[in-house]
Amino acid sequence: MASAAGQMAGASQAEVSPEIRLLGILCNWSPFACFNAAAMAHLELPPEYSFMRVMCIGRINQALILRAFEYGADGVILLECKDEDCRYGPGPEVGHANVDRVRRLLHLLGIGQSRLVEKSFQAHEKEELVRTLEEFADQIKALGPNPAKPPQGRRSA
């Protein structure tokens, strides 16, 4: 397992060589605070993850989530604030609607809805965040690789 700080800093996939590739998209507020707290506490995260920090989960569009699967992600987890803690008003509503639409598309594409998960956290829940990441990694390992994964020649930077 890799440290939270090392994964956000961009440890290369070649260093880890995991059997699956996961993307965690973190809201800038509570989930990122959890992520930082996990790093400060030296909690270990599954090495299969790459992370992307965004201002609000509700501000990302469906194409970004789909692009992760297009470029070879086996699973995507959206780490968001609790609905009542969002600093962007309608952010949670928009985020939930986007996830519902993308899940339907994943089903139609044969990728499967369970490869996209959204979880909410408050700023103090670092252990819960790490546990959730581990559980999602185990769930995706059990499913195996993304059935629509592109050939090895096409990988994200």
C-alpha positions in Angstrom: 0.0 0.0 0.0 1.1 3.5 -0.7 0.8 6.6 1.5 -1.8 9.2 0.8 0.8 11.9 0.3 2.7 9.8 -2.3 -0.4 9.1 -4.3 -1.6 12.7 -4.5 1.9 13.7 -5.5 1.6 11.5 -8.5 3.5 8.3 -7.9 3.7 6.6 -11.3 1.6 3.6 -12.1 4.8 1.8 -13.3 6.1 1.9 -9.7 3.1 0.1 -8.4 2.0 -2.1 -11.3 -1.4 -2.9 -9.9 -3.7 -5.4 -11.6 -6.5 -2.9 -11.6 -6.6 0.9 -12.0 -8.9 3.1 -9.9 -9.6 6.8 -9.9 -10.6 8.7 -6.8 -12.1 12.1 -7.5 -12.1 14.2 -4.3 -14.0 17.3 -3.5 -11.7 20.1 -2.4 -13.4 20.5 1.0 -14.3 17.7 3.5 -13.0 14.7 1.5 -9.7 16.4 0.7 -9.4 17.3 4.4 -9.9 13.6 5.2 -7.3 12.7 2.6 -4.8 15.1 4.1 -5.5 13.9 7.6 -4.9 10.3 6.5 -1.6 11.4 5.0 -0.6 13.1 8.3 -1.6 10.0 10.2 0.5 7.8 7.8 -2.5 5.7 6.9 -1.9 3.4 4.0 -4.1 3.5 0.9 -4.5 0.8 -1.7 -1.9 1.3 -4.4 -4.3 0.9 -7.3 -5.6 4.5 -6.9 -4.8 7.7 -8.7 -6.5 10.8 -7.3 -7.9 14.0 -8.8 -9.0 17.0 -6.7 -11.9 19.1 -7.9 -13.6 22.1 -6.3 -17.0 20.2 -6.0 -18.2 16.9 -7.3 -21.3 18.7 -8.6 -19.0 20.8 -10.9 -17.7 17.9 -12.9 -19.6 16.7 -15.9 -20.5 13.3 -17.1 -17.9 13.3 -19.8 -15.1 13.5 -17.3 -16.3 10.4 -15.5 -16.8 8.5 -18.7 -13.3 9.6 -19.9 -11.8 7.8 -16.9 -13.3 4.5 -18.1 -12.3 5.3 -21.7 -8.7 5.6 -20.6 -8.6 2.4 -18.7 -10.0 2.9 -15.2 -11.5 -0.2 -13.8 -13.5 1.8 -11.3 -14.2 5.4 -10.2 -15.1 6.6 -6.8 -16.4 10.1 -6.2 -15.5 11.3 -2.7 -17.8 14.2 -1.8 -19.0 16.3 1.1 -22.2 15.5 2.9 -25.1 17.2 1.2 -25.6 19.6 4.1 -21.9 20.6 4.1 -21.6 21.6 0.4 -20.2 25.0 -0.1 -21.7 25.2 -3.7 -25.4 25.2 -3.1 -26.8 22.8 -5.7 -23.6 20.8 -6.0 -24.9 17.6 -4.4 -28.0 17.6 -6.5 -26.1 18.1 -9.7 -23.5 15.5 -8.7 -26.1 12.8 -7.8 -27.9 13.4 -11.1 -24.7 13.1 -13.1 -23.8 9.9 -11.3 -27.2 8.4 -12.0 -26.9 9.3 -15.7 -23.4 7.9 -16.0 -24.4 4.7 -14.2 -27.1 4.2 -16.8 -24.6 4.7 -19.6 -22.1 2.3 -18.0 -24.9 -0.3 -17.9 -25.6 0.3 -21.6 -21.9 0.1 -22.5 -21.6 -3.2 -20.7 -19.1 -1.8 -18.1 -21.5 -2.2 -15.2 -23.0 0.3 -12.8 -21.1 -0.9 -9.7 -17.8 0.4 -11.1 -18.9 4.0 -10.3 -19.5 4.8 -6.6 -20.1 8.0 -4.7 -19.5 8.4 -1.0 -19.9 11.3 1.3 -17.6 12.3 4.2 -17.2 14.9 6.8 -13.7 16.4 7.4 -12.9 14.3 10.5 -13.7 10.9 8.9 -10.2 9.9 7.8 -10.4 6.2 8.9 -13.8 5.8 7.2 -12.4 7.3 4.0 -9.5 4.8 4.0 -11.8 1.9 4.8 -14.1 3.0 2.0 -11.2 3.1 -0.5 -10.1 -0.3 0.5 -13.6 -1.8 0.2 -14.1 -0.3 -3.2 -10.7 -1.6 -4.4 -11.7 -5.1 -3.1 -15.0 -4.8 -4.9 -13.4 -3.9 -8.2 -10.8 -6.6 -7.8 -13.6 -9.1 -7.4 -15.3 -7.8 -10.6 -12.0 -8.0 -12.5 -10.8 -5.6 -15.2 -13.2 -3.2 -17.0 -14.6 -5.2 -19.9 -14.4 -2.1 -22.1 -10.8 -1.4 -21.2 -8.8 -0.1 -24.2 -5.7 -1.9 -25.5 -2.6 -1.2 -23.6 -1.4 1.3 -26.2 -3.9 3.9 -25.1 -3.3 5.1 -21.6 -3.7 8.3 -19.8 -0.6 10.5 -19.2 
